[in-house]
Amino acid sequence: MTPNRYFTAAVLAALMSAGALQPALAQNPLDAPGYQDASKPPEARAADLVSRMTLEEKTAQLINDAPAIPRLNVREYNWWNEGLHGVAAAGYATVFPQAVGLAATWDEPLIHRVAETISVEFRAKYLKERHRFGGSDWFGGLTVWSPNINIFRDPRWGRGQETYGEDPYLTARMGVAFVRGLQGDDPVYYRTVATPKHYAVHSGPEAGRHRDNVNPSPYDLADTYLPAFRATITEGQAGSIMCAYNAINGQPACANEDLLVKYLRKDWGFKGYVVSDCDAVGDIYYKTSHAYRPTPEEGVTAAYQVGTDLICGNANEADHLTRAVRQGLLPEKTLDTALIRLFTARFKLGQFDPPAKVFPKITAEDYDTPANRDFSQKVAESAMVLLKNENNLLPLKGEPRQIAVIGPNADSMDSLVGNYNGDPSHPVTVLSGIRARFPKATVTYAPGSGLIDPVMTAVPDSAFCRDEACTQTGVTVSHFATPDMDDAPQTTGSEGGMRQVWAGENRSGAVRYDGYLTAPETGEYRFRYDAHGGYRIWVNDKMIVDAWRVDWRPSIATGGVRLEAGSRYRIRVESFQRQPKGEETLVWSLPSDTGAQSAVAAAKEADLVVFVAGLSQRVEGEEMRVETEGFSGGDRTTLNLPPAQQKVLEQVSAAGKPVVLVLINGSALGINWADKNVPAIIEAWYPGGQGGAAVARLIAGDYSPAGRLPVTFYRSADQLPAFNDYNMKGRTYRYFKGEALYPFGYGLSFTTFRYAPLTLSARQVAGDGQVSVSADVTNSGSRDSDEVVQLYVSYPGQKLAPIRALARFERIHLKAGETKTVRFTLDPQALSTVNADGSRSVKPGKVELWLGGGQPLKRKGLAAPAGVKGALTVTSSYVIKP
């Protein structure tokens, strides 16, 4: 259908709403406005469009869920989308390893390709699931709030899994590769818009993120917290950036003049738009948050005066912006500047041009393809880090007769995907990967424990009675219209047990179960209500679990109580529902811990034990409600394996069979016992949809592992400063002087490497000069393998400089016996250090170099990497541009 001059605005609006028209066509072709002219630059088109809007239309466009403007043929658009390691929250998609796993590949070209693949899948999903060329659904657009390039300065932070680790240089290189891959290199259109986050100095604790003020020294700010952001803006040319929740030096991040004006716009020349983290603008004026400004109008003014352009959060902020302008607090032209930046991005995405012109080769089927899933497996293999391999247990010398796969992460979808994830359509857990790779072996499976508790099973109906005398079996169930449960129940009846299944019904209320439970054993019981909403559990009128205020993630909170065999106890469970289908069940663990017994029995019968332990998004993540031993609000309070897992690991190891420990987690674990007692340890991270196949193939020796740690594995949190202390002294490999369990950059191989002496293009270099550093690297073993060549610099005599700092790296592939020359160029930026005032310069003096497969560290029981030393002298100073 082609519009003509007789179409009224109402008809056009109706057709657009129905998806019948595209923005570029919904106009009078004889009198096209300037913003419809595709020959004009995007900035000019954006300025023309914004000039035609009313104040109310403008302010509505400054919220992430922006409405349509039918009279201007502007489609509605929701700016919120997530893509840390694949298209998130939009159904089936290729799920790559979580970001910390991507960093463990130490492979820039690979990460660029990952991001390219993700961006194509965003475009494909956009075509397939959008019935019109606009996109207003949540998580349905092309503006991707990724990558997370905050520095993972403390392993207790629950969101550290979303980052590229603890090093500013590694983070910068991964970040630039990811940004460029997401946005593409088309001369006209962005494939997607990348949004580095959370700017800046943001890494927990989660509990205080909406109110904490961080006071980094000028040195730490320039040395650690800003370099990756600078790189993704100046090199990666990211189209947007997200400001954080916390305040920095007294100013909230989204109203911070130094961050948003001095560094971002002036020093780095940023031309894109700034989006707030969700409700971060509200935090500017909320009395329970920063309370930096007393009113909403003054709060939004503070944000927009320094360059925030888009508010994620409360739709009421549009009204606050309108009132701020009408009250004379905020000039309307400030909003115009923000809107021009936003609509420039939309024009660069092709949202106002005919779809056939915008990436026509991408089809609606170009997502979750077999080729992409195979690629995801390759990336997972590249991310695997072999931490220990005593007596060369791995690779296996042959196919075992019987394999026992044990552990709570062995057959768990959560263990594959991490957070901010999509849904893998053909997931391969470690259990299924082992079964597929070793088809002749008998593979037995026993969870052994849950993540934080013993194995829990559904409480059987036979345990319940409706009354204390047990004259009636089952329980009483009451359904309520709302979660507050203030009114009388809508219905009351009986059920056989405490469980419900529903589909296609409007379960937006709550349920209460009342009854009596007879204990079959004496001892400690643990209870949980497996639910997608909040829940509470009482035993004898004492609340033992309060998981009522959960967010969008299911809680695994449990409560313990001692019961006596044969005794009867009053039990009440309440939960609320908020989705059209679901399944809920009361589960428990018995004192006899039959799950651990089954795991030990399986280990005794096996020739090999694969114990799959670690964490999941259920216990580490963003602002969660988990309050249990070792965890608090998504963060961690200890680095140890959860006690329930550690107990079973020790029991299984005592069976005397060879054990391969596979760790699936997003942050460093202090596995001191395992380091001493388990012969082989693999760090698999959250390995993505095909991760189980990657683990199985490593164990079989189908490839040689070459992943490296992007974070330090400390022995204990006691080795670290307080979690909320943002001073970098004593943190990360750059400033930590203690002995790590496994250092940053560490990882074993199935082969060996030899480094020839270091060659320098010059032994002396001026402060503004460059020097080439090279060495021949030989695979001196019998297996083909990748090697990650790492170049570190250190500055003896400079008090503020780090102990050593990663300056360059490259992942190379060497066949057995093959030699390659690796060459790096050190420029003034790489040779510079930061001064106390935050300025950066090259200083005269000695620079020590180390080139090898890891840091030049030795500790008892840990193999030192191959590598060579060198040194050069800087003869003059040079000031680095901010």
PyMOL commands that set and color helices and strands:
alter all, ss='L'
color gray80, all
select helices_A, chain A and resi 9-17+29-31+34-36+42-51+55-60+70-72+99-104+108-129+158-162+168-183+206-208+218-225+227-234+253-255+257-267+280-285+296-305+317-326+332-348+355-357+370-383+390-392+414-417+430-437+461-463+594-605+643-653+672-677+691-700+717-719+732-735+828-831
alter helices_A, ss='H'
color red, helices_A
select strands_A, chain A and resi 65-66+77-78+143-144+193-194+213-214+240-243+247-248+251-252+273-276+385-389+402-406+442-446+457-458+464-465+475-480+491-495+499-507+510-518+523-530+535-539+542-547+559-563+568-576+579-589+608-614+627-628+631-632+635-636+659-664+680-683+753-755+759-760+764-765+771-779+785-794+805-814+819-826+833-834+840-842+845-852+867-874+878-879
alter strands_A, ss='S'
color yellow, strands_A
deselect
rebuild
show_as cartoon
